[in-house]
Amino acid sequence: MPESKRKKTIEDTKMFVELVAKHQGWELVRDKEHLQVLIEGLTTNWNRYGYFSCPCRLADGIREKDKDIICPCVYAKPDLEEFGHCYCGLYLTKEFFASGKKPEYIPERRPE
């Protein structure tokens, strides 16, 4: 990780995902345990790679190769439009959130 990037705390990451959700008009998953796991994964990935790579996908650790999976990933919007939540279930549409449903498995859009 580049020296210029300071380590993130769980609170830093929580603030980041809350700001993303607010800016995009999304909600965060209401399952607090699932939310915590995702926030911890994002924090670990920032501190490992210097960017918030999706904790539900394998990162190469090379920003250029991982740019499509930096949170919110490029697949989040199409997943939210089609399924009401993103691949990892962190972000939900307001309608999906209001339904009370839990995120479920959705197909991977990222090419292999």
C-alpha positions in Angstrom: 0.0 0.0 0.0 1.3 3.5 -0.8 2.7 5.3 2.2 0.6 8.4 1.4 -2.6 6.5 2.2 -3.4 6.4 5.9 -5.0 3.4 7.4 -8.8 3.4 7.7 -10.8 2.5 10.8 -14.1 0.7 10.9 -15.7 4.1 11.7 -14.0 5.7 8.6 -15.4 3.0 6.4 -18.9 3.1 8.0 -19.0 6.9 7.3 -17.9 6.2 3.7 -20.7 3.6 3.0 -23.2 5.9 4.7 -22.2 8.8 2.5 -22.3 6.7 -0.7 -25.8 5.4 0.2 -27.0 8.9 0.9 -25.5 10.4 -2.2 -26.9 7.6 -4.4 -30.3 7.5 -2.8 -29.8 4.0 -1.5 -30.2 2.3 1.9 -27.7 0.1 3.7 -28.6 -3.5 4.5 -30.5 -3.6 7.8 -28.9 -6.8 9.0 -26.3 -5.3 11.4 -24.1 -8.4 11.5 -24.0 -8.6 7.7 -23.3 -4.8 7.5 -20.5 -5.2 10.0 -18.8 -8.0 8.1 -18.9 -5.9 4.9 -17.6 -2.8 6.6 -14.7 -4.9 8.1 -14.0 -6.4 4.7 -13.9 -3.0 3.0 -11.6 -1.7 5.8 -9.3 -4.6 5.5 -9.1 -4.1 1.7 -8.4 -0.4 2.0 -5.6 -1.1 4.5 -4.2 -3.9 2.3 -4.6 -2.3 -1.2 -5.2 1.4 -0.6 -8.7 1.3 -2.0 -12.1 -0.1 -1.1 -12.3 -3.2 -3.2 -15.5 -5.1 -2.8 -15.1 -7.7 0.0 -17.3 -10.2 -1.9 -14.9 -10.5 -4.8 -11.2 -11.5 -5.2 -9.1 -8.4 -5.8 -5.7 -8.6 -7.6 -4.3 -5.7 -5.5 -3.6 -3.8 -8.6 -5.9 -0.8 -8.8 -6.1 -0.8 -12.6 -7.2 -4.4 -12.6 -9.6 -3.9 -9.7 -11.2 -0.6 -10.8 -14.5 -2.3 -11.7 -14.8 -3.7 -8.1 -14.0 -0.5 -6.1 -17.0 0.2 -3.9 -19.5 1.1 -5.1 -18.5 -1.2 -8.0 -19.6 -0.6 -11.6 -22.0 -3.5 -11.2 -23.9 -2.0 -8.3 -26.3 0.2 -10.3 -27.4 -2.5 -12.7 -27.7 -5.0 -9.8 -29.8 -2.5 -7.8 -32.0 -1.7 -10.8 -32.6 -5.4 -11.6 -32.5 -7.1 -8.1 -33.0 -4.2 -5.6 -29.6 -4.7 -4.1 -25.9 -5.0 -5.0 -24.0 -8.2 -5.3 -22.7 -8.2 -1.7 -26.0 -6.9 -0.4 -24.5 -3.7 1.1 -26.6 -1.3 -0.8 -30.4 -1.6 -1.3 -32.9 0.5 -3.3 -35.4 2.3 -1.1 -38.1 0.1 -2.5 -36.2 -3.1 -1.6 -35.4 -1.8 1.8 -39.1 -0.9 2.4 -40.2 -4.4 1.4 -38.3 -5.9 4.4 -36.8 -8.6 2.2 -33.3 -9.8 2.7 -30.7 -9.7 -0.1 -30.3 -13.0 -1.8 -27.8 -14.5 -4.2 -27.7 -12.7 -7.5 -25.6 -13.7 -10.6 -22.1 -12.4 -10.9 -21.8 -9.7 -13.6 -18.0 -9.4 -13.5 -16.3 -11.3 -16.4 -13.8 -13.9 -15.4 
